[in-house]
Amino acid sequence: MVYVGETSRSLKERAKEHEADVRLRRDKPISEHFNGAGHRVQDMGVSVLTQIRDSSH
């Protein structure tokens, strides 16, 4: 599964939110994927493609 997203929060915080979605079986695509047959939250990986800083802050 490939997921691309953006956030103003830290990557660590956002990854923990995704892990909680899976653990709590929330009705979200990432939760449905990792709670499906053959998948586990431990299989989740995170890679930064690029980081863009907002110069207005």
C-alpha positions in Angstrom: 0.0 0.0 0.0 1.3 3.4 -0.8 -0.1 6.4 1.0 0.9 10.0 0.3 -0.2 12.7 2.7 0.7 16.1 4.1 0.5 17.5 7.6 1.6 20.5 9.6 2.2 18.2 12.6 5.4 16.3 13.1 5.8 13.1 11.2 6.2 11.1 14.5 2.8 12.5 15.7 1.1 11.7 12.4 2.5 8.2 12.3 1.2 7.6 15.8 -2.3 8.8 14.7 -2.2 6.3 11.9 -1.2 3.5 14.3 -4.0 4.4 16.7 -6.5 4.3 13.7 -5.4 0.7 13.0 -5.3 -0.4 16.7 -8.8 1.1 17.4 -10.1 -0.2 14.0 -11.4 3.2 13.0 -13.3 3.4 9.7 -10.4 4.7 7.6 -8.7 3.2 4.6 -5.4 2.7 6.4 -7.1 0.9 9.3 -9.0 -1.4 6.9 -5.8 -2.2 5.0 -3.7 -3.1 8.0 -6.5 -5.0 9.8 -7.1 -7.1 6.7 -5.8 -10.6 6.1 -2.1 -10.8 5.9 -1.3 -7.4 7.4 -0.2 -6.1 10.8 0.4 -2.6 12.1 4.0 -3.8 12.6 4.3 -4.0 8.8 3.7 -0.2 8.5 6.7 1.8 7.4 7.2 5.6 6.9 9.4 7.3 4.4 9.8 11.0 3.8 9.7 11.9 0.1 10.3 15.6 0.6 9.9 18.3 3.2 8.7 21.7 2.4 8.9 24.5 4.9 6.2 27.1 4.8 8.1 30.4 4.6 5.1 32.4 5.9 5.6 31.0 9.5 
